């Protein structure tokens, strides 16, 4: 009898957990659809990733990822509101439910992915920590920075990466930490520190904002792996899948040659079965995500494929002039690769 009661208790607990888990599935999407927009956490002003333009509109690759999610969910890329967050605020804002998704040049690490109740949905930008120095310093390599004073943004993975690098190379340094990237850059410009360290993408962005960008050089070393990508709360796989497959759709569209200019016509006339599946002409793949058949068409027509978004915000025609490098597609010299829609 005791064994029977014990077994029933276990089964009852499992049933409750199962029902509870099911009840939570889709809670984020339901709440978003009810309020009519996505609340997206972005940086507090990083050119190329998320920064207000002259009209106050947030521009950048991180902001465009959120617009792409809005296009998938609502069919309207404007159905998104932005919360500008510094590095210290970003995770708390997501954990507390203040934002629905964090798309803020945030590095995917094991402790963040497994120990903070969060899930990374993919990699928007493959990056690495580097150093920005005034040319007057006469430094050609990070290994010449023994004794340097270094500006670092607090609350980032950069602090540990720099500590590891200097210790591994037998070098000494003096860190000066700041809450925002702008404060760090201003301190470099004023001469308070010898070099500024951050993800290389941020170094290019901060250099573009200095009074004399040409006076500064990004040193050649990349001392860490910094895969940057969107983050959601753990426990809602449905919302996780939507954000994840939005990025994958943008990558697959670029690989297939589908752009904002041709996507509508291709959706009507393509004879390519892979493209037909991607754009909703064949199969019901949007249904699996609780999205309409033409969700990818909405993303690409309103926001662009991954390559278009990269070039518009970070590429050679922008003040940052960042080469695709690792962020090129896997079949074009890079490592960006998306699973297929099928």
C-alpha positions as a printed Julia matrix, in Angstrom:
342×3 Matrix{Float64}:
  0.0    0.0     0.0
  2.84   2.37    0.88
  4.49   1.61   -2.45
  1.21   2.31   -4.28
  0.76   5.63   -2.46
  4.36   6.57   -3.24
  3.9    5.74   -6.91
  0.67   7.73   -7.07
  2.39  10.69   -5.42
  5.16  10.63   -8.0
  2.67  10.36  -10.85
  0.59  13.2    -9.42
  3.67  15.41   -9.06
  4.74  14.61  -12.61
  1.26  15.44  -13.89
  1.25  18.77  -12.06
  4.68  19.6   -13.42
  3.59  18.62  -16.89
  0.45  20.74  -16.73
  2.38  23.63  -15.22
  5.03  23.4   -17.91
  2.38  23.29  -20.62
  0.61  26.28  -19.11
  3.8   28.28  -19.32
  4.46  27.39  -22.95
  3.79  30.37  -25.17
  3.21  32.76  -22.26
  5.65  35.31  -23.68
  4.13  35.24  -27.16
  0.62  35.5   -25.72
  1.6   38.54  -23.64
  3.33  40.18  -26.6
  0.34  39.67  -28.87
 -1.96  41.07  -26.2
  0.05  44.28  -25.7
  0.73  44.63  -29.45
  4.51  45.11  -29.49
  7.84  43.55  -28.52
  9.91  45.21  -25.8
 13.53  44.87  -26.89
 16.57  45.61  -24.74
 19.45  47.26  -26.62
 22.65  49.1   -25.72
 22.81  52.62  -24.35
 24.34  53.91  -27.59
 26.69  51.77  -29.69
 27.03  52.78  -33.37
 26.34  49.92  -35.74
 24.5   47.9   -33.11
 21.93  50.19  -31.49
 22.1   53.96  -31.33
 19.5   56.74  -31.83
 19.72  58.61  -35.13
 18.98  62.33  -35.57
 15.24  61.64  -35.32
 15.58  59.47  -32.21
 14.98  56.2   -34.06
 17.2   53.35  -32.81
 19.45  52.1   -35.61
 21.81  49.13  -35.72
 22.08  45.4   -36.31
 20.83  44.51  -32.81
 17.81  46.77  -33.23
 17.1   45.27  -36.67
 17.05  41.76  -35.22
 14.22  42.88  -32.93
 12.44  44.51  -35.87
 12.76  41.22  -37.73
 11.12  39.37  -34.84
  8.3   41.92  -34.85
  7.87  41.42  -38.6
  7.61  37.65  -38.05
  5.12  37.92  -35.19
  2.98  40.87  -36.29
  3.8   41.2   -39.98
  4.96  44.71  -39.03
  8.58  45.53  -38.17
  7.55  48.73  -36.4
  5.75  46.84  -33.63
  8.74  47.05  -31.3
  9.76  49.36  -28.47
 13.34  49.73  -27.26
 14.82  49.92  -23.77
 18.35  51.32  -23.75
 20.36  49.44  -21.12
 23.94  49.54  -19.88
 25.92  46.34  -19.3
 25.0   46.12  -15.62
 21.25  46.55  -16.21
 20.71  44.24  -19.16
 20.3   40.83  -17.51
 18.12  42.07  -14.65
 15.8   43.75  -17.16
 15.35  40.43  -18.99
 15.05  38.27  -15.88
 12.43  40.58  -14.36
 10.28  40.63  -17.49
 10.89  44.32  -18.17
 11.93  43.31  -21.69
 10.92  40.37  -23.91
 14.25  39.88  -25.62
 17.76  41.24  -25.08
 19.54  42.1   -28.33
 22.49  44.05  -26.98
 25.98  42.97  -28.18
 25.99  40.36  -25.41
 28.51  37.5   -25.31
 27.22  33.93  -25.15
 29.01  32.14  -22.26
 28.31  28.97  -20.3
 27.53  30.78  -17.04
 25.1   33.16  -18.72
 23.43  30.4   -20.7
 23.19  27.85  -17.87
 23.35  29.77  -14.62
 21.18  32.86  -15.04
 17.85  31.47  -16.23
 18.55  32.71  -19.77
 18.93  31.19  -23.24
 20.94  32.53  -26.17
 19.11  32.06  -29.46
 22.04  32.27  -31.89
 24.96  34.43  -32.95
 24.27  37.77  -34.59
 27.94  38.75  -34.69
 31.16  36.78  -34.08
 33.51  39.11  -32.22
 36.58  39.16  -29.98
 38.21  41.48  -27.46
 40.9   43.85  -28.71
 42.6   47.14  -27.88
 42.25  50.7   -29.21
 45.3   52.95  -28.79
 46.3   56.48  -29.69
 48.9   56.32  -32.47
 51.07  58.7   -30.4
 51.61  55.86  -27.96
 53.73  54.17  -30.62
 52.38  50.7   -29.81
 52.03  48.13  -32.61
 50.99  45.1   -30.56
 49.09  44.29  -27.37
 52.22  42.57  -26.1
 53.85  46.0   -25.85
 51.27  47.15  -23.25
 53.22  46.16  -20.13
 52.41  48.72  -17.42
 49.6   50.34  -19.4
 46.52  51.96  -17.91
 43.47  50.41  -19.55
 39.87  51.69  -19.74
 37.29  48.89  -19.4
 33.51  48.9   -19.24
 32.27  47.34  -15.99
 29.94  44.35  -15.98
 31.35  42.8   -19.16
 33.31  39.66  -20.03
 36.15  41.96  -21.09
 37.39  42.4   -17.52
 38.19  38.69  -17.1
 39.54  38.31  -20.66
 42.03  41.16  -20.21
 43.11  39.83  -16.82
 43.7   36.38  -18.31
 45.62  37.77  -21.29
 47.97  39.93  -19.27
 48.63  37.18  -16.74
 49.29  34.6   -19.47
 51.79  36.94  -21.15
 53.53  38.05  -17.95
 52.38  41.66  -18.32
 51.1   44.15  -15.77
 48.36  46.76  -16.23
 46.15  49.16  -14.28
 42.41  48.88  -15.02
 40.02  51.84  -14.85
 36.37  50.76  -15.08
 33.35  52.74  -16.24
 29.63  52.03  -16.38
 29.2   53.02  -20.03
 31.21  52.6   -23.2
 31.01  56.34  -23.89
 32.68  57.11  -20.55
 35.46  54.69  -21.41
 36.02  56.28  -24.82
 36.06  59.81  -23.4
 38.69  58.76  -20.86
 40.88  57.41  -23.64
 40.46  60.63  -25.59
 41.34  62.77  -22.55
 44.49  60.74  -21.88
 43.3   59.27  -18.6
 44.17  55.81  -19.91
 46.64  54.54  -22.47
 44.3   52.18  -24.3
 40.63  51.24  -24.44
 39.67  47.57  -24.46
 36.37  46.03  -25.56
 34.95  43.81  -28.28
 36.56  44.89  -31.54
 33.2   45.86  -33.02
 32.75  48.29  -30.13
 36.24  49.67  -30.62
 35.46  50.54  -34.24
 32.16  52.06  -33.12
 33.73  54.14  -30.36
 36.57  55.28  -32.62
 34.01  56.62  -35.1
 32.62  58.87  -32.34
 35.97  60.41  -31.33
 36.89  63.94  -32.4
 39.84  62.64  -34.47
 39.2   58.97  -35.32
 42.29  58.8   -37.54
 44.52  59.36  -34.5
 43.59  55.96  -33.09
 44.38  52.41  -34.18
 42.86  49.03  -33.3
 45.77  46.74  -32.44
 45.97  43.46  -34.4
 45.44  40.98  -31.56
 42.07  39.39  -30.84
 42.38  37.89  -27.37
 39.05  36.11  -26.88
 35.98  34.56  -28.48
 32.92  36.81  -28.19
 29.86  35.34  -29.95
 27.22  38.05  -29.61
 23.55  37.22  -29.87
 19.96  37.68  -28.71
 18.87  36.34  -25.32
 15.49  35.29  -23.91
 14.3   33.95  -20.57
 14.53  30.2   -19.99
 11.29  28.25  -19.72
  9.4   29.39  -22.82
 10.65  27.26  -25.71
  8.02  28.65  -28.07
  9.31  32.2   -27.78
 12.91  30.94  -27.85
 12.19  29.18  -31.17
 10.63  32.28  -32.74
 13.61  34.51  -31.92
 16.09  31.78  -32.95
 14.44  31.03  -36.29
 14.07  34.72  -37.11
 17.86  35.02  -37.23
 18.16  31.71  -39.09
 15.62  32.93  -41.66
 17.69  36.05  -42.35
 20.83  33.94  -42.85
 19.05  31.4   -45.08
 17.6   34.23  -47.15
 21.05  35.67  -47.82
 22.41  32.25  -48.74
 19.52  31.74  -51.21
 20.01  35.18  -52.78
 16.69  36.42  -51.4
 16.79  40.16  -50.68
 14.38  42.9   -49.66
 14.16  43.86  -53.33
 13.25  40.44  -54.8
 11.61  38.52  -51.96
  8.0   39.31  -52.87
  8.46  38.28  -56.5
 10.46  35.16  -55.54
  7.71  34.12  -53.15
  5.26  34.15  -56.09
  7.37  32.62  -58.84
 10.29  30.57  -57.48
 10.83  27.07  -58.86
 13.51  26.31  -56.24
 12.02  23.95  -53.62
 14.31  25.23  -50.84
 13.29  28.82  -51.52
  9.62  27.82  -51.77
  9.8   26.23  -48.32
 11.63  29.23  -46.88
  9.14  31.75  -48.26
  5.99  29.8   -47.47
  5.07  28.62  -50.95
  5.52  24.96  -50.0
  4.61  23.38  -46.67
  3.34  24.79  -43.38
  6.61  25.56  -41.61
  5.41  28.82  -40.12
  2.65  26.9   -38.35
  5.23  25.04  -36.28
  6.3   28.41  -34.85
  2.73  29.77  -34.54
  3.61  32.2   -37.33
  1.91  32.82  -40.71
  3.11  31.12  -43.88
  4.77  34.29  -45.17
  6.69  35.11  -41.96
 10.05  35.06  -43.76
  8.72  37.26  -46.57
  7.64  39.8   -43.95
 11.08  39.72  -42.3
 13.11  40.12  -45.47
 10.84  42.61  -47.23
 10.7   44.94  -44.21
 14.12  44.47  -42.58
 16.37  42.64  -45.07
 18.4   39.46  -45.11
 21.41  39.1   -42.8
 23.88  40.46  -45.34
 21.75  43.53  -46.05
 21.4   44.28  -42.36
 25.14  43.8   -41.79
 26.18  46.07  -44.66
 23.66  48.79  -43.76
 24.83  49.01  -40.15
 28.43  47.81  -40.02
 29.78  47.37  -43.54
 32.23  49.18  -45.79
 29.83  51.98  -46.66
 29.38  52.94  -42.98
 31.74  54.93  -40.71
 32.68  51.65  -39.0
 33.76  50.0   -42.29
 33.91  46.5   -40.74
 34.79  43.6   -43.02
 32.44  40.6   -42.92
 35.3   38.31  -41.84
 33.95  35.5   -39.64
 30.47  36.91  -40.15
 30.45  36.03  -43.83
 28.37  32.99  -44.77
 29.96  29.55  -44.4
 30.18  29.18  -48.2
 31.9   32.54  -48.57
 34.83  32.31  -46.18
 32.99  32.9   -42.9
 31.31  30.76  -40.24
 27.72  32.07  -40.32
 25.55  29.04  -40.92
 21.83  28.43  -40.36
 19.84  25.18  -40.24
 17.35  24.85  -43.11
 13.63  25.59  -43.04
 12.18  22.22  -44.01
